[in-house]
């Protein structure tokens, strides 16, 4: 069983505590050694002084009181020295005991202060990590802006800010290119369409010329849809131009009503369930997003299948949910469907699949509105796509439900 790895803050705390403990042990050992040396030196001086005095006493005693007086004096001095030695040993033991207590308290205080100091030191790192985790294509304009002395952490934050600025410029250039290229392609496509229409309307055109003109017209239609998709994708990835309140439930109902004929032609049943859902954003982009979801759900379906579309408020989020019946989808490829020019399989009606921009536009529109979109393969076949946005619902907004088949 793999044990969890300690955090950097914990490792720094243990390092501070270990260094404090090692320093305290060295200080305690040095203090003990100095005291023991002082006591030994003092005892040596006492022995030398005591030995001199004993000899003198023996001389005095030999001349006056005899040998018994000198022996008594020596015994008294030995007892005094023994008592002093016991006092020294007791004092050294107290030094060790009190030093150990002080060392334990100091180590505990060092761990607490080390934990607080490590947290303060790592606070900029957490800010940098949080910003890097939050950074995405829609938030490239945000910067860390770390304040503080020009140290290594400030240099790291400034480097990441500079990298984000370069990425923002690169993405902006890409969006400008897509928008400008889409705009420039409209004129030649319109000319080609006009020429094809003239050829189709020429009463003297042969059958072969009419077929050729029809093929050209179909190619122009596909190209125009591609250009429209590129333009919508470029716009959806740019800064949000409008933040008006949009009744998302009403918008979903209008989109589904517009797709009713296409669903009827495909033999697909539409089921609509609307609750209260309001967001702040660009109505045109939201319309395109919901339209792409419903179109995909109808196009990638089977005769006799169904599409369920729902809009509601869940907590503090406005949610649009689109489900459809279809063949089983490999869960491993679901995430790839949101990448530009990633197409699904040919639909059941035999029509060619689109240009692979539908779900890419959906994801970009959701991101620019501060939301998200997820997709999940249904075990019975088909997909469930859920788009979530920050809700802008007003208090007291009533829930309404509407169904159509």
Helices and strands as residue ranges (DSSP letters): H 8-63, H 67-134, G 137-139, H 152-201, H 207-236, E 244-247, H 248-258, H 260-266, E 269-274, E 278-281, H 283-299, E 306-314, E 317-324, G 331-333, G 335-338, H 358-368, E 372-377, E 383-390
